[in-house]
Amino acid sequence: MYYMGFSYWECYNIPLRYRIWFIQRLNKELSRNSEKQNTPTRAAHQNDPQTRALLGLNRAEAPARLRRFT
């Protein structure tokens, strides 16, 4: 029950049906997060220079925080 914020004794004293529900809920949440991490995001597909140029997403100048004044 590390992810739910319970100590060992709190888990030990929870009724069995609630323990089972928490474990199922945690399992569902972890599987949902792993599915989200495995799916590619929009930014990963449009990050190469050719795709950005074709879509009109290229910039004439670099962002201000990336410019060097030397």
C-alpha positions as CSV (number, residue, x, y, z in Angstrom):
1,M,0.0,0.0,0.0
2,Y,3.0,2.3,-0.6
3,Y,1.2,4.1,-3.4
4,M,-1.9,4.8,-1.4
5,G,-0.1,6.4,1.6
6,F,-1.0,3.7,4.1
7,S,1.4,2.3,6.7
8,Y,1.7,-1.4,7.3
9,W,-0.5,-1.3,10.4
10,E,-3.2,0.7,8.7
11,C,-3.3,-1.8,5.9
12,Y,-3.4,-4.6,8.4
13,N,-6.4,-3.1,10.2
14,I,-8.5,-2.3,7.2
15,P,-11.3,-4.8,6.5
16,L,-10.6,-7.3,3.8
17,R,-13.1,-6.0,1.3
18,Y,-11.6,-2.5,1.4
19,R,-8.1,-4.0,1.1
20,I,-9.2,-5.9,-2.0
21,W,-10.8,-2.8,-3.4
22,F,-7.7,-0.6,-2.9
23,I,-5.5,-3.3,-4.5
24,Q,-7.8,-3.5,-7.5
25,R,-8.0,0.3,-7.8
26,L,-4.2,0.6,-7.6
27,N,-3.7,-2.1,-10.2
28,K,-6.1,-0.3,-12.5
29,E,-4.4,3.1,-12.0
30,L,-0.9,1.6,-12.6
31,S,-2.1,-0.2,-15.8
32,R,-3.7,3.1,-17.0
33,N,-0.4,5.0,-16.5
34,S,1.6,2.3,-18.3
35,E,-0.8,2.5,-21.3
36,K,-0.4,6.3,-21.4
37,Q,3.4,6.0,-21.3
38,N,3.4,3.5,-24.2
39,T,1.3,5.6,-26.6
40,P,3.3,8.2,-28.5
41,T,2.4,11.8,-28.0
42,R,1.7,14.3,-30.7
43,A,5.0,16.2,-30.0
44,A,7.1,13.1,-30.6
45,H,5.7,12.8,-34.2
46,Q,6.1,16.4,-35.2
47,N,9.5,17.1,-33.7
48,D,11.7,16.6,-36.8
49,P,12.6,19.7,-38.9
50,Q,10.9,18.5,-42.2
51,T,7.5,17.8,-40.5
52,R,7.6,21.1,-38.7
53,A,8.4,23.0,-42.0
54,L,5.6,21.2,-43.9
55,L,3.1,22.1,-41.2
56,G,4.2,25.7,-40.9
57,L,5.4,25.2,-37.3
58,N,9.0,26.2,-37.9
59,R,10.3,29.4,-36.2
60,A,12.3,32.1,-37.9
61,E,14.2,32.8,-34.6
62,A,15.0,30.7,-31.6
63,P,12.9,31.4,-28.4
64,A,14.3,34.2,-26.2
65,R,15.5,31.9,-23.5
66,L,17.6,29.9,-26.0
67,R,19.3,32.9,-27.7
68,R,22.9,33.6,-26.9
69,F,24.1,37.2,-26.6
70,T,27.9,36.7,-27.1
